[in-house]
Amino acid sequence: MRKRLQNATSSAGEMQPEKRIRRSKTICSCNSPRPPFLSAHSIFSWFEEDIWTEIAKFLDGKSLVMLAATSRWFQRVIMEDGIWRFVCLRDLQVPPPERVAFRWCKLYTSAFDGSHSYMFRQQEKHIDWMRIGAFSFDSSVAVLAERPSLPGKILKGESIEKLLRSQGCCVLENVKSGVWIADLQLVRCPVCDLNTCDGTMQTLDARHIELFLCEGYRSGSWDYQLVGSHDIKKRADGAAGSIFDIKHLGDSSTSAVFDYKSWIGRANDWQPKAMIAFHAVAVNTNLQENEGLHVKYHAMREGTDGEVVSIRISQQLL
């Protein structure tokens, strides 16, 4: 190439070599965003970190992991805990908690990797499950009931806890605040202690978002304890269960859960239905002819006297 250029110059006569190679005004580095002689680190350092942080907030967890795996630069940016906090709360559709004990990327994984409580214990009893969603506890008191209906009129001087207990609800104290995840589980009997049942049992299974990451749970030292039970000794239209934050019983969002006739489905619809609000969750499965239900409430605590970190409401036919 150089030889041909010199020959052409000689024939032209009037051109000088030093004028032929002056190209500084026609080539500018900013006009070539990805020159081949730059290293990958030099290229990525031109990216605006704040822009990629905002872009990451529109991606799901799988896409974030794939992007982080492309380079060390993206790994550093994408694995920022603020991004995973935003994505986790966005996908769970819950308000942010005051504090968490684990990194948000780990919380996101435990919430969306397809794991559920029966994978850790009694896996042989498990049949099927479905994710309902997430809700929050602001207070430390939960109301457990087999039917999502409003309590009766409160008499003067009567506490809401006393009224709820009188109507067959279970009032559970010292509940861990924060984000809770709710699933509907279908398990084989006898998971309970009734030998007369050889069918299946429906369970509303709710857990604190940090539960699967806690060593006490993973080691098996935490277990479920029976906190209440009762029988419905008449035909039950459906197997239902509900969990409420007592502080938000009067919220407008909770009223949609109480309006159970609008979401439980028609009488001949046997598919399970669920309703979730910011501070409540409920499920219902319509039943055919039966002689009643046995309802049980279980709770798991962090140690002997610790906070409640998981709740189960189960129903089986009598």
Sine and cosine of phi, psi and omega as CSV:
sin_phi,cos_phi,sin_psi,cos_psi,sin_omega,cos_omega
0.00,0.00,-0.70,0.71,-0.01,-1.00
-0.90,0.44,-0.63,0.78,-0.02,-1.00
-0.90,0.43,-0.68,0.73,0.01,-1.00
-0.89,0.45,-0.61,0.80,0.00,-1.00
-0.91,0.40,-0.63,0.78,0.03,-1.00
-0.92,0.38,-0.63,0.78,0.03,-1.00
-0.89,0.45,-0.68,0.73,-0.01,-1.00
-0.91,0.42,-0.58,0.81,0.00,-1.00
-0.93,0.37,-0.65,0.76,-0.01,-1.00
-0.90,0.43,-0.61,0.79,0.00,-1.00
-0.95,0.32,-0.53,0.85,-0.01,-1.00
-0.96,0.28,-0.58,0.82,0.09,-1.00
0.99,0.17,-0.79,0.61,-0.13,-0.99
-0.99,0.15,-0.25,0.97,-0.04,-1.00
-1.00,0.06,0.66,-0.75,0.01,-1.00
-0.98,-0.21,0.58,-0.81,-0.05,-1.00
-0.84,0.54,-0.66,0.75,-0.06,-1.00
-0.91,0.42,-0.42,0.91,0.04,-1.00
-0.99,0.17,-0.44,0.90,-0.04,-1.00
-0.95,0.32,-0.49,0.87,-0.10,-0.99
-0.98,-0.20,0.16,0.99,0.05,-1.00
-0.98,0.18,0.98,-0.20,-0.06,-1.00
-0.83,-0.56,0.14,0.99,-0.08,-1.00
-0.90,0.43,-0.45,0.89,-0.03,-1.00
-1.00,0.06,-0.22,0.98,-0.04,-1.00
-0.97,-0.23,-0.25,0.97,0.02,-1.00
-0.84,-0.53,0.82,-0.57,0.01,-1.00
-0.80,-0.60,0.67,-0.74,-0.07,-1.00
-0.88,0.47,-0.53,0.85,-0.05,-1.00
-0.95,0.31,-0.25,0.97,0.04,-1.00
-0.99,0.11,-0.09,1.00,-0.01,-1.00
-0.81,-0.58,1.00,-0.01,-0.13,-0.99
-0.92,0.38,-0.41,0.91,-0.03,-1.00
-0.73,-0.68,0.91,0.40,0.02,-1.00
-0.89,0.46,0.64,-0.77,-0.09,-1.00
-0.91,0.42,-0.34,0.94,-0.05,-1.00
-1.00,0.06,-0.04,1.00,0.02,-1.00
-1.00,0.05,0.58,-0.81,0.07,-1.00
-0.97,0.25,0.28,-0.96,0.01,-1.00
-0.88,0.48,-0.60,0.80,0.01,-1.00
-0.89,0.45,-0.65,0.76,0.01,-1.00
-0.90,0.43,-0.62,0.78,-0.02,-1.00
-0.91,0.41,-0.76,0.65,-0.09,-1.00
-0.93,0.36,-0.40,0.92,0.02,-1.00
-0.93,0.37,-0.27,0.96,0.07,-1.00
-0.98,0.18,-0.28,0.96,-0.02,-1.00
-0.94,0.34,0.57,-0.82,0.07,-1.00
-0.99,0.11,0.90,-0.44,-0.07,-1.00
-0.89,0.45,-0.64,0.77,-0.01,-1.00
-0.89,0.45,-0.59,0.81,0.02,-1.00
-0.90,0.43,-0.72,0.69,-0.01,-1.00
-0.93,0.37,-0.50,0.87,0.09,-1.00
-0.89,0.45,-0.67,0.75,0.02,-1.00
-0.94,0.33,-0.63,0.78,0.05,-1.00
-0.88,0.48,-0.66,0.76,-0.03,-1.00
-0.87,0.49,-0.48,0.88,-0.03,-1.00
-0.94,0.35,-0.21,0.98,0.04,-1.00
-0.99,-0.14,0.01,1.00,-0.05,-1.00
-0.98,-0.19,0.41,-0.91,0.10,-0.99
-1.00,0.08,0.06,-1.00,-0.08,-1.00
-0.88,0.48,-0.67,0.74,-0.01,-1.00
-0.89,0.46,-0.68,0.73,0.01,-1.00
-0.92,0.40,-0.59,0.81,0.03,-1.00
-0.90,0.44,-0.68,0.73,0.01,-1.00
-0.91,0.42,-0.65,0.76,0.02,-1.00
-0.90,0.44,-0.65,0.76,0.02,-1.00
-0.92,0.38,-0.65,0.76,0.00,-1.00
-0.90,0.43,-0.44,0.90,-0.03,-1.00
-0.99,0.17,-0.11,0.99,-0.06,-1.00
-0.97,0.23,-0.47,0.88,-0.02,-1.00
-0.23,-0.97,0.25,-0.97,0.05,-1.00
-0.93,0.38,-0.56,0.83,0.01,-1.00
-0.89,0.46,-0.75,0.66,0.02,-1.00
-0.92,0.40,-0.59,0.81,0.03,-1.00
-0.87,0.50,-0.68,0.73,0.01,-1.00
-0.90,0.43,-0.66,0.75,-0.05,-1.00
-0.96,0.28,-0.74,0.67,-0.12,-0.99
-0.94,0.34,-0.52,0.85,-0.07,-1.00
-0.99,0.10,0.16,0.99,0.14,-0.99
-0.87,0.49,0.73,-0.68,-0.11,-0.99
-0.90,0.43,-0.48,0.88,0.01,-1.00
-0.89,0.46,-0.57,0.82,0.04,-1.00
-0.91,0.42,-0.74,0.67,-0.03,-1.00
-0.93,0.36,-0.52,0.86,0.09,-1.00
-0.89,0.46,-0.73,0.68,0.00,-1.00
-0.88,0.48,-0.74,0.67,-0.06,-1.00
-0.91,0.41,-0.65,0.76,-0.02,-1.00
-0.91,0.42,-0.75,0.67,0.01,-1.00
-0.92,0.39,-0.56,0.83,0.04,-1.00
-0.90,0.43,-0.73,0.68,-0.05,-1.00
-0.96,0.27,-0.51,0.86,0.05,-1.00
-0.99,0.12,-0.32,0.95,0.02,-1.00
0.85,0.52,0.80,0.60,0.02,-1.00
-0.74,-0.67,0.40,-0.92,0.09,-1.00
-0.94,0.34,0.40,-0.92,-0.04,-1.00
-0.94,0.34,0.66,-0.75,0.08,-1.00
-0.98,0.21,0.24,-0.97,0.01,-1.00
-0.92,0.40,-0.64,0.76,-0.03,-1.00
-0.39,-0.92,0.39,-0.92,0.12,-0.99
-0.71,-0.70,0.41,-0.91,-0.07,-1.00
-0.99,-0.12,-0.10,0.99,-0.05,-1.00
-0.77,-0.64,0.28,-0.96,0.07,-1.00
-0.92,0.39,0.56,-0.83,-0.09,-1.00
-0.92,0.39,-0.48,0.88,0.04,-1.00
-0.91,0.42,-0.58,0.82,0.05,-1.00
-0.95,0.30,-0.61,0.80,0.05,-1.00
-0.91,0.42,-0.64,0.77,0.03,-1.00
-0.89,0.46,-0.69,0.72,-0.01,-1.00
-0.88,0.47,-0.72,0.69,-0.02,-1.00
-0.92,0.40,-0.40,0.92,0.00,-1.00
-1.00,0.07,-0.48,0.88,-0.16,-0.99
-0.83,-0.56,0.20,0.98,0.00,-1.00
-1.00,0.01,0.14,0.99,0.05,-1.00
1.00,0.06,0.14,0.99,0.00,-1.00
-1.00,0.06,0.47,-0.88,0.07,-1.00
-0.57,-0.82,0.15,-0.99,-0.20,-0.98
-0.91,0.42,-0.53,0.85,-0.02,-1.00
-0.97,0.24,-0.12,0.99,0.13,-0.99
-0.96,0.28,-0.41,0.91,-0.02,-1.00
-1.00,-0.03,-0.54,0.84,0.00,-1.00
-0.63,-0.77,0.55,-0.83,0.07,-1.00
0.83,0.56,0.64,0.77,-0.01,-1.00
-0.88,0.47,-0.51,0.86,0.00,-1.00
-0.93,0.37,-0.33,0.95,0.01,-1.00
-1.00,0.03,-0.21,0.98,-0.16,-0.99
-0.99,0.16,0.64,-0.77,0.03,-1.00
-0.92,-0.40,-0.82,0.57,-0.07,-1.00
-0.36,-0.93,0.23,-0.97,0.02,-1.00
-0.38,-0.92,0.28,-0.96,0.11,-0.99
-0.54,-0.84,0.58,-0.81,0.04,-1.00
-0.99,0.17,0.77,-0.64,0.06,-1.00
-1.00,-0.03,-0.78,0.63,-0.01,-1.00
0.44,-0.90,-0.38,-0.93,-0.04,-1.00
-0.75,-0.66,0.49,-0.87,0.07,-1.00
-0.57,-0.82,0.01,-1.00,-0.10,-1.00
-0.77,-0.64,0.51,-0.86,0.19,-0.98
-0.94,-0.33,0.86,-0.51,0.14,-0.99
-1.00,-0.03,-0.65,0.76,0.01,-1.00
-1.00,-0.06,-0.05,-1.00,0.00,-1.00
-0.95,-0.31,0.27,0.96,-0.05,-1.00
-0.84,-0.55,0.81,-0.59,0.03,-1.00
-0.93,-0.38,0.56,-0.83,0.09,-1.00
-0.94,-0.35,0.85,-0.53,0.00,-1.00
-0.94,-0.35,0.75,-0.66,-0.03,-1.00
-0.54,-0.84,0.41,-0.91,0.04,-1.00
-1.00,0.01,-0.18,0.98,0.01,-1.00
-0.68,-0.73,0.84,-0.54,-0.01,-1.00
-0.98,0.22,0.99,0.12,0.01,-1.00
-0.74,-0.67,0.43,-0.90,-0.01,-1.00
-0.93,0.36,0.61,-0.79,0.07,-1.00
-0.93,0.38,0.32,-0.95,0.00,-1.00
-0.94,0.33,-0.09,-1.00,-0.03,-1.00
-0.92,0.39,0.73,-0.68,-0.01,-1.00
-0.99,0.11,0.82,-0.57,0.03,-1.00
-0.98,0.21,0.40,-0.92,-0.02,-1.00
-0.88,0.47,0.77,-0.63,0.00,-1.00
1.00,0.09,-0.04,1.00,-0.01,-1.00
-1.00,-0.10,0.71,-0.70,0.00,-1.00
-0.99,0.17,0.47,-0.88,0.02,-1.00
-0.90,0.43,-0.56,0.83,0.02,-1.00
-0.90,0.44,-0.67,0.74,0.00,-1.00
-0.91,0.42,-0.64,0.77,0.01,-1.00
-0.90,0.43,-0.70,0.71,-0.02,-1.00
-0.90,0.45,-0.67,0.74,0.02,-1.00
-0.91,0.42,-0.59,0.81,0.00,-1.00
-0.92,0.39,-0.37,0.93,0.00,-1.00
-0.99,-0.14,0.27,0.96,0.08,-1.00
1.00,0.01,0.11,0.99,0.03,-1.00
-0.99,0.12,0.38,-0.92,0.09,-1.00
-0.95,-0.31,0.85,-0.52,0.02,-1.00
-0.99,-0.17,0.90,-0.45,-0.10,-0.99
-0.94,-0.35,0.84,-0.54,-0.06,-1.00
-0.98,-0.20,0.21,-0.98,0.02,-1.00
0.87,0.50,0.70,0.72,0.05,-1.00
-1.00,0.08,0.66,-0.75,-0.02,-1.00
-0.95,0.31,0.80,-0.60,-0.01,-1.00
-0.97,0.25,0.28,-0.96,0.01,-1.00
0.87,-0.49,-0.36,-0.93,-0.06,-1.00
-1.00,0.10,0.72,-0.70,0.06,-1.00
-0.84,-0.54,0.57,-0.82,0.00,-1.00
-0.91,-0.41,0.72,-0.69,-0.07,-1.00
-0.90,-0.44,0.72,-0.69,0.08,-1.00
-0.79,-0.62,0.39,-0.92,0.15,-0.99
-0.95,-0.32,0.84,-0.55,-0.07,-1.00
-0.92,-0.39,0.61,-0.79,0.13,-0.99
-0.89,-0.46,0.88,-0.47,-0.09,-1.00
-0.79,-0.62,0.31,-0.95,0.00,-1.00
-0.99,0.11,0.62,-0.78,0.18,-0.98
-1.00,0.08,0.45,-0.89,0.06,1.00
-0.99,-0.11,1.00,0.00,0.25,-0.97
-0.93,0.37,-0.54,0.84,0.08,-1.00
-1.00,0.10,-0.26,-0.97,-0.05,-1.00
-0.94,-0.34,0.34,0.94,0.05,-1.00
-1.00,-0.07,0.91,-0.40,-0.04,-1.00
-0.98,0.18,-0.18,0.98,-0.04,-1.00
-0.99,0.17,-0.18,0.98,-0.07,-1.00
-0.97,-0.25,0.80,-0.60,0.04,-1.00
-0.85,-0.53,0.38,0.93,-0.03,-1.00
-0.97,-0.25,-0.76,-0.65,-0.02,-1.00
-0.83,-0.56,0.26,-0.97,-0.03,-1.00
-0.73,-0.69,0.71,-0.71,0.04,-1.00
-1.00,-0.09,0.67,-0.74,-0.02,-1.00
-0.71,-0.71,0.82,-0.57,0.21,-0.98
-0.99,0.10,0.91,-0.41,-0.15,-0.99
-0.90,-0.43,0.92,-0.39,-0.01,-1.00
-0.86,-0.52,0.63,-0.78,-0.04,-1.00
-0.60,-0.80,0.48,-0.88,0.13,-0.99
-0.92,0.39,0.58,-0.81,-0.11,-0.99
-0.87,0.49,-0.39,0.92,-0.03,-1.00
-1.00,0.02,-0.09,1.00,-0.20,-0.98
-0.84,0.54,-0.76,0.65,-0.11,-0.99
-0.93,0.38,-0.21,0.98,0.01,-1.00
-0.99,-0.12,-0.13,0.99,-0.05,-1.00
-0.99,0.14,0.71,-0.71,-0.04,-1.00
-0.90,0.43,-0.60,0.80,0.01,-1.00
-0.87,0.49,-0.59,0.81,0.04,-1.00
-0.97,0.25,-0.72,0.70,-0.06,-1.00
-0.91,0.41,-0.53,0.85,0.01,-1.00
-0.98,0.18,-0.25,0.97,0.01,-1.00
1.00,-0.01,0.09,1.00,-0.01,-1.00
-0.97,0.25,-0.37,0.93,0.11,-0.99
-1.00,-0.07,0.68,-0.74,-0.01,-1.00
-0.60,-0.80,0.23,-0.97,-0.01,-1.00
-0.99,0.15,0.63,-0.78,0.06,-1.00
-0.84,-0.54,0.63,-0.77,0.04,-1.00
-0.94,0.34,0.81,-0.58,-0.01,-1.00
-0.90,-0.44,-0.08,1.00,0.03,-1.00
0.08,-1.00,0.44,-0.90,0.05,-1.00
-0.30,-0.95,0.41,-0.91,0.13,-0.99
-0.25,-0.97,0.29,-0.96,-0.01,-1.00
-0.95,-0.30,0.62,-0.78,0.19,-0.98
-0.98,-0.21,0.99,-0.13,-0.16,-0.99
-1.00,-0.03,0.78,0.63,0.12,-0.99
-0.35,-0.94,0.16,-0.99,-0.03,-1.00
-0.85,0.53,0.78,-0.63,0.03,-1.00
-0.97,-0.25,0.77,-0.63,0.02,-1.00
-0.94,0.35,-0.49,0.87,-0.02,-1.00
-0.37,-0.93,0.38,-0.92,0.13,-0.99
-1.00,-0.07,0.93,-0.38,-0.14,-0.99
-0.76,-0.64,0.40,-0.92,0.08,-1.00
-0.44,-0.90,0.54,-0.84,-0.04,-1.00
-0.53,-0.85,0.53,-0.85,0.03,-1.00
-0.74,-0.67,0.77,-0.64,-0.03,-1.00
-0.76,-0.64,0.56,-0.83,0.25,-0.97
-0.99,0.14,0.87,-0.49,-0.12,-0.99
-0.87,0.49,-0.44,0.90,-0.01,-1.00
-0.93,0.37,-0.38,0.92,-0.12,-0.99
-0.88,-0.48,0.44,0.90,0.04,-1.00
-0.88,0.48,-0.51,0.86,-0.04,-1.00
-1.00,-0.06,0.08,1.00,-0.02,-1.00
-0.93,0.37,0.47,-0.88,0.02,-1.00
-0.91,0.42,-0.57,0.82,0.02,-1.00
-0.92,0.38,-0.57,0.83,0.02,-1.00
-0.94,0.33,-0.47,0.88,0.00,-1.00
-0.88,0.48,-0.48,0.88,0.04,-1.00
-0.92,0.39,-0.53,0.85,0.06,-1.00
-0.95,0.31,-0.66,0.76,0.03,-1.00
-0.90,0.44,-0.47,0.88,0.03,-1.00
-0.99,0.17,0.88,0.47,-0.18,-0.98
-0.92,0.38,-0.41,0.91,0.00,-1.00
-0.91,0.41,-0.33,0.94,-0.01,-1.00
-0.99,0.11,-0.23,0.97,-0.08,-1.00
-0.76,-0.65,-0.13,0.99,-0.05,-1.00
-0.98,0.22,-0.20,0.98,0.02,-1.00
1.00,-0.03,0.20,-0.98,0.02,-1.00
-0.94,0.35,0.29,-0.96,-0.09,-1.00
-0.88,0.48,-0.51,0.86,-0.02,-1.00
-0.99,-0.13,0.23,0.97,0.07,-1.00
-0.99,-0.11,0.94,-0.35,-0.11,-0.99
-1.00,-0.08,0.05,1.00,0.03,-1.00
-0.98,0.21,0.67,-0.74,0.03,-1.00
-0.88,0.47,0.60,-0.80,0.05,-1.00
-0.83,-0.56,0.50,-0.87,-0.02,-1.00
-0.63,-0.78,0.45,-0.89,0.07,-1.00
-0.68,-0.73,0.71,-0.70,-0.01,-1.00
-0.73,-0.68,0.61,-0.80,0.04,-1.00
-0.78,-0.62,-0.04,-1.00,-0.01,-1.00
-0.87,0.50,-0.54,0.84,-0.09,-1.00
-0.72,-0.70,0.51,0.86,0.00,-1.00
-0.31,-0.95,0.39,-0.92,0.08,-1.00
-0.51,-0.86,0.54,-0.84,0.01,-1.00
-0.47,-0.88,0.50,-0.87,0.06,-1.00
-0.72,-0.70,0.36,-0.93,0.06,-1.00
-0.40,-0.92,0.68,-0.73,0.13,-0.99
-0.80,-0.60,0.89,-0.46,0.01,-1.00
-0.90,0.44,0.59,-0.80,-0.08,-1.00
-0.89,-0.46,0.46,-0.89,0.14,-0.99
-0.99,0.10,-0.20,-0.98,-0.05,-1.00
-0.82,0.57,0.71,-0.70,-0.02,-1.00
-0.42,-0.91,0.10,-0.99,-0.02,-1.00
-0.94,-0.34,0.20,0.98,0.03,-1.00
0.83,-0.57,-0.02,-1.00,-0.08,-1.00
-0.74,-0.67,0.50,-0.86,0.19,-0.98
-0.96,-0.29,0.86,-0.51,-0.08,-1.00
-0.94,-0.35,0.71,-0.71,0.03,-1.00
-0.75,-0.66,0.60,-0.80,0.08,-1.00
-0.90,-0.44,0.82,-0.58,0.05,-1.00
-0.86,-0.52,0.51,-0.86,0.05,-1.00
-0.66,-0.75,0.56,-0.83,0.09,-1.00
-0.91,-0.42,0.72,-0.70,-0.01,-1.00
-0.91,-0.42,0.37,-0.93,0.12,-0.99
-0.97,0.23,1.00,0.02,-0.08,-1.00
0.99,0.12,-0.24,-0.97,-0.09,-1.00
-0.93,0.37,-0.75,0.66,-0.08,-1.00
-0.87,-0.49,0.38,0.93,-0.04,-1.00
-0.98,0.17,-0.08,-1.00,0.00,-1.00
-0.95,0.31,0.47,-0.88,0.06,-1.00
-0.96,0.28,0.81,-0.59,-0.06,-1.00
-0.88,-0.47,-0.12,0.99,0.04,-1.00
-0.41,-0.91,0.57,-0.82,-0.05,-1.00
-0.70,-0.72,0.66,-0.75,0.09,-1.00
-0.76,-0.65,0.70,-0.72,0.13,-0.99
-0.85,-0.53,0.89,-0.46,-0.06,-1.00
-0.86,-0.51,0.53,-0.85,0.06,-1.00
-0.72,-0.69,0.68,-0.73,0.12,-0.99
-0.66,-0.75,0.45,-0.89,-0.04,-1.00
-0.94,0.33,0.62,-0.79,0.08,-1.00
-0.97,0.24,0.00,0.00,0.00,0.00
